[in-house]
Amino acid sequence: MHILALLLLTFSLSGSRIAPPLRTPTASAPTTAPSHPNGKWYLAENGHAVYCYGPVVLVKQPEGTLQHVATYCKGAKIMVPLRD
């Protein structure tokens, strides 16, 4: 009777359950950010960094001055005014 009680107690404890075998990590290449093909980082007029694919051009402003503008930039804007 004593052995039966000990056996039931052993199986009822949560720590006595057999754990599944540990999985070994698979060898995989480290993940890195994708490279940016054919583009360049610029400093926008508002102080933010922008990544653009097109050339920098001069655009005439309504006041008659010229403004450097980066073209074909990532995000919602096609042209971004640059800080000189």
C-alpha beads as a LAMMPS data file, in Angstrom:
LAMMPS data file: protein, C-alpha beads

84 atoms
83 bonds

1 atom types
1 bond types

-500.0 500.0 xlo xhi
-500.0 500.0 ylo yhi
-500.0 500.0 zlo zhi

Masses

1 110.0

Atoms # bond

1 1 1 0.000 0.000 0.000
2 1 1 2.859 2.331 0.810
3 1 1 4.407 1.679 -2.635
4 1 1 1.106 2.366 -4.391
5 1 1 0.717 5.724 -2.618
6 1 1 4.303 6.641 -3.491
7 1 1 3.733 5.683 -7.138
8 1 1 0.532 7.777 -7.376
9 1 1 2.278 10.721 -5.721
10 1 1 5.167 10.468 -8.157
11 1 1 2.924 10.554 -11.231
12 1 1 0.725 13.338 -9.886
13 1 1 3.569 15.811 -9.433
14 1 1 4.044 18.130 -12.397
15 1 1 7.841 18.080 -12.135
16 1 1 8.050 14.341 -12.607
17 1 1 6.757 14.344 -16.175
18 1 1 9.204 13.489 -18.901
19 1 1 10.244 16.571 -20.831
20 1 1 10.512 16.443 -24.620
21 1 1 14.071 16.373 -25.944
22 1 1 15.695 19.717 -26.602
23 1 1 15.913 20.817 -30.217
24 1 1 19.276 21.835 -31.515
25 1 1 19.453 25.198 -33.292
26 1 1 19.662 24.999 -37.045
27 1 1 22.589 26.632 -38.756
28 1 1 21.298 29.564 -40.774
29 1 1 22.831 32.666 -42.247
30 1 1 22.613 35.750 -40.038
31 1 1 19.847 38.101 -41.086
32 1 1 20.965 41.518 -42.205
33 1 1 19.134 44.478 -43.632
34 1 1 18.897 44.462 -47.411
35 1 1 21.372 46.698 -49.150
36 1 1 20.250 49.869 -50.877
37 1 1 21.039 49.613 -54.577
38 1 1 22.037 52.741 -56.499
39 1 1 20.908 55.298 -53.955
40 1 1 22.332 57.837 -51.567
41 1 1 21.454 59.339 -48.189
42 1 1 20.784 63.093 -48.046
43 1 1 19.964 65.577 -45.292
44 1 1 16.556 67.134 -45.918
45 1 1 15.731 70.753 -45.177
46 1 1 13.700 69.682 -42.127
47 1 1 16.727 67.852 -40.646
48 1 1 15.675 64.286 -41.469
49 1 1 17.785 61.836 -43.435
50 1 1 16.221 60.716 -46.725
51 1 1 17.253 57.975 -49.138
52 1 1 16.928 58.971 -52.803
53 1 1 17.609 57.170 -56.063
54 1 1 17.528 60.079 -58.506
55 1 1 19.839 62.995 -59.143
56 1 1 19.989 66.249 -57.200
57 1 1 18.606 69.094 -59.283
58 1 1 18.197 72.855 -58.889
59 1 1 14.576 74.042 -58.870
60 1 1 13.618 77.695 -59.285
61 1 1 11.567 79.002 -56.360
62 1 1 8.744 81.585 -56.703
63 1 1 11.016 84.223 -55.099
64 1 1 13.527 83.719 -57.906
65 1 1 16.048 81.746 -55.843
66 1 1 17.325 78.245 -56.605
67 1 1 16.753 75.272 -54.277
68 1 1 18.652 71.952 -54.287
69 1 1 16.130 69.103 -54.481
70 1 1 16.727 65.343 -54.299
71 1 1 14.509 63.331 -56.643
72 1 1 12.909 59.878 -56.520
73 1 1 13.086 59.476 -52.754
74 1 1 11.770 56.627 -50.623
75 1 1 8.453 57.347 -48.971
76 1 1 5.533 59.495 -50.025
77 1 1 7.504 62.403 -51.504
78 1 1 9.012 62.353 -54.980
79 1 1 11.102 65.502 -54.450
80 1 1 12.662 66.528 -51.146
81 1 1 14.252 69.973 -50.550
82 1 1 17.815 69.601 -49.253
83 1 1 19.678 71.525 -46.589
84 1 1 22.594 73.424 -48.105

Bonds

1 1 1 2
2 1 2 3
3 1 3 4
4 1 4 5
5 1 5 6
6 1 6 7
7 1 7 8
8 1 8 9
9 1 9 10
10 1 10 11
11 1 11 12
12 1 12 13
13 1 13 14
14 1 14 15
15 1 15 16
16 1 16 17
17 1 17 18
18 1 18 19
19 1 19 20
20 1 20 21
21 1 21 22
22 1 22 23
23 1 23 24
24 1 24 25
25 1 25 26
26 1 26 27
27 1 27 28
28 1 28 29
29 1 29 30
30 1 30 31
31 1 31 32
32 1 32 33
33 1 33 34
34 1 34 35
35 1 35 36
36 1 36 37
37 1 37 38
38 1 38 39
39 1 39 40
40 1 40 41
41 1 41 42
42 1 42 43
43 1 43 44
44 1 44 45
45 1 45 46
46 1 46 47
47 1 47 48
48 1 48 49
49 1 49 50
50 1 50 51
51 1 51 52
52 1 52 53
53 1 53 54
54 1 54 55
55 1 55 56
56 1 56 57
57 1 57 58
58 1 58 59
59 1 59 60
60 1 60 61
61 1 61 62
62 1 62 63
63 1 63 64
64 1 64 65
65 1 65 66
66 1 66 67
67 1 67 68
68 1 68 69
69 1 69 70
70 1 70 71
71 1 71 72
72 1 72 73
73 1 73 74
74 1 74 75
75 1 75 76
76 1 76 77
77 1 77 78
78 1 78 79
79 1 79 80
80 1 80 81
81 1 81 82
82 1 82 83
83 1 83 84
